[in-house]
Amino acid sequence: SPFKSAYMAVAADRGFVRLWDAHAKTAGAQFLEHKAPATALHFSPINALLLASAGLDKQVCFYDVREKRAVKRIRAQEPLLGTCFLSDGNGVAAGSTVGSLLYYDLRATAAGPLHAFAAHTPKPVFCMASSCVPHSVKAARAGGRP
């Protein structure tokens, strides 16, 4: 976490997400929101309490790490491999198994993604990175080559 340097998170093939405290050397909360492998994690750059996970169950799930509970869920149309908060903390990107890069505004997720890009169709999008410029996301396919 950018706010708590000792916090780490793990995404598992069994679909769970677990928090760890490296200083205390203990496992923290475990979340069971995903119904398929959880594939990616990202801590919010502006909210010390918020963690996001993506999964092959076509969901991005959000967790309050202090309250140890799920607080929001986004349903996508495709299995997801990656997720990334944008630098403003209001946007989140998700990469899919079929090469889509999906951009959501967390303040209005009911209507689906604000933008859907064919980033690497039909190659999967595993990793995204947000630049310091709000609403800017870069995607990379397997092997890290854009």
C-alpha positions as CSV (number, residue, x, y, z in Angstrom):
1,S,0.0,0.0,0.0
2,P,1.3,3.5,-0.7
3,F,0.1,4.6,2.7
4,K,1.0,1.6,4.8
5,S,4.3,0.2,3.6
6,A,3.9,-3.0,5.6
7,Y,0.6,-4.0,3.9
8,M,0.8,-6.5,1.2
9,A,-2.0,-8.3,-0.6
10,V,-2.2,-11.7,-2.4
11,A,-4.6,-12.8,-5.1
12,A,-5.1,-16.6,-5.4
13,D,-6.2,-19.1,-8.0
14,R,-8.9,-20.2,-5.6
15,G,-10.4,-16.7,-5.9
16,F,-9.6,-15.3,-2.5
17,V,-7.7,-12.1,-1.7
18,R,-5.7,-12.0,1.5
19,L,-4.0,-9.1,3.3
20,W,-0.7,-9.4,5.1
21,D,1.1,-7.2,7.6
22,A,4.9,-7.6,6.9
23,H,5.9,-5.9,10.1
24,A,3.7,-8.1,12.3
25,K,4.4,-11.1,10.1
26,T,0.7,-12.0,10.2
27,A,-2.1,-12.6,7.8
28,G,-4.9,-10.1,8.0
29,A,-8.3,-10.1,6.3
30,Q,-9.3,-12.7,3.7
31,F,-11.9,-11.8,1.1
32,L,-13.9,-14.4,-0.8
33,E,-15.6,-12.3,-3.4
34,H,-14.3,-13.9,-6.5
35,K,-15.9,-17.1,-7.8
36,A,-12.9,-17.9,-10.1
37,P,-9.2,-17.1,-9.9
38,A,-8.3,-13.6,-8.6
39,T,-5.7,-12.4,-11.1
40,A,-4.7,-8.9,-10.1
41,L,-4.5,-6.4,-7.2
42,H,-4.0,-2.7,-6.8
43,F,-4.0,-0.3,-3.8
44,S,-5.7,3.1,-4.3
45,P,-3.2,5.9,-4.8
46,I,-5.4,8.4,-2.8
47,N,-7.5,6.3,-0.4
48,A,-5.4,4.5,2.2
49,L,-8.3,2.1,2.9
50,L,-9.1,0.9,-0.6
51,L,-7.9,-2.2,-2.5
52,A,-9.1,-3.5,-5.8
53,S,-8.9,-7.0,-7.3
54,A,-9.7,-8.3,-10.7
55,G,-10.6,-11.9,-11.6
56,L,-11.5,-14.4,-14.2
57,D,-15.1,-14.2,-12.9
58,K,-15.4,-10.9,-14.8
59,Q,-15.4,-8.8,-11.7
60,V,-13.4,-6.0,-10.2
61,C,-14.0,-6.0,-6.4
62,F,-13.2,-3.2,-4.0
63,Y,-12.3,-3.7,-0.3
64,D,-12.1,-1.5,2.8
65,V,-8.9,-2.9,4.3
66,R,-9.6,-1.3,7.8
67,E,-13.2,-2.5,8.0
68,K,-12.2,-5.8,6.4
69,R,-15.2,-5.9,4.0
70,A,-16.1,-5.7,0.3
71,V,-17.5,-2.3,-0.5
72,K,-18.1,-2.3,-4.3
73,R,-18.2,-4.6,-7.3
74,I,-18.0,-4.0,-11.0
75,R,-19.2,-6.6,-13.5
76,A,-17.4,-6.7,-16.8
77,Q,-18.4,-8.7,-20.0
78,E,-15.0,-10.5,-20.2
79,P,-12.7,-12.4,-17.8
80,L,-10.2,-9.9,-16.3
81,L,-6.5,-10.3,-15.9
82,G,-5.4,-6.9,-14.6
83,T,-6.5,-3.8,-12.8
84,C,-5.1,-0.4,-12.1
85,F,-6.3,2.7,-10.3
86,L,-5.8,5.9,-12.2
87,S,-3.8,8.6,-10.4
88,D,-6.9,10.6,-9.5
89,G,-8.3,7.6,-7.6
90,N,-11.7,7.9,-9.3
91,G,-10.9,5.9,-12.4
92,V,-10.0,2.3,-12.6
93,A,-8.8,0.3,-15.6
94,A,-9.2,-3.4,-16.2
95,G,-7.5,-5.6,-18.8
96,S,-9.3,-8.6,-20.2
97,T,-8.4,-12.0,-21.6
98,V,-9.4,-11.0,-25.1
99,G,-7.3,-7.8,-25.3
100,S,-9.8,-5.2,-24.1
101,L,-8.8,-2.3,-21.8
102,L,-11.8,-1.1,-19.9
103,Y,-12.0,2.2,-18.1
104,Y,-14.5,2.9,-15.3
105,D,-15.3,5.9,-13.3
106,L,-15.9,4.7,-9.7
107,R,-18.5,7.4,-9.2
108,A,-20.7,5.9,-12.0
109,T,-20.2,2.2,-12.6
110,A,-23.8,1.1,-13.2
111,A,-23.8,2.0,-16.9
112,G,-20.6,0.0,-17.6
113,P,-17.3,1.2,-18.7
114,L,-16.9,4.8,-19.9
115,H,-14.5,3.6,-22.5
116,A,-13.5,0.2,-23.9
117,F,-10.4,0.0,-26.0
118,A,-9.2,-2.8,-28.2
119,A,-5.7,-2.6,-26.7
120,H,-4.2,-5.9,-27.9
121,T,-7.0,-7.9,-29.5
122,P,-7.0,-10.9,-29.4
123,K,-4.0,-11.0,-27.0
124,P,-4.7,-10.7,-23.2
125,V,-4.0,-7.5,-21.3
126,F,-2.2,-8.5,-18.1
127,C,-0.8,-5.2,-16.9
128,M,-1.7,-1.5,-16.9
129,A,0.1,1.5,-15.5
130,S,-1.4,4.9,-14.8
131,S,0.8,8.0,-15.5
132,C,0.7,11.1,-13.4
133,V,-1.8,12.7,-15.9
134,P,-5.3,11.8,-14.8
135,H,-7.4,9.6,-17.2
136,S,-4.3,8.2,-18.9
137,V,-3.6,4.4,-18.9
138,K,-1.0,2.4,-20.8
139,A,-1.5,-1.3,-21.5
140,A,1.1,-4.0,-22.0
141,R,0.5,-7.6,-23.3
142,A,2.3,-10.7,-22.2
143,G,6.0,-10.3,-22.0
144,G,5.7,-6.6,-21.2
145,R,5.9,-5.4,-24.8
146,P,3.3,-2.7,-25.8
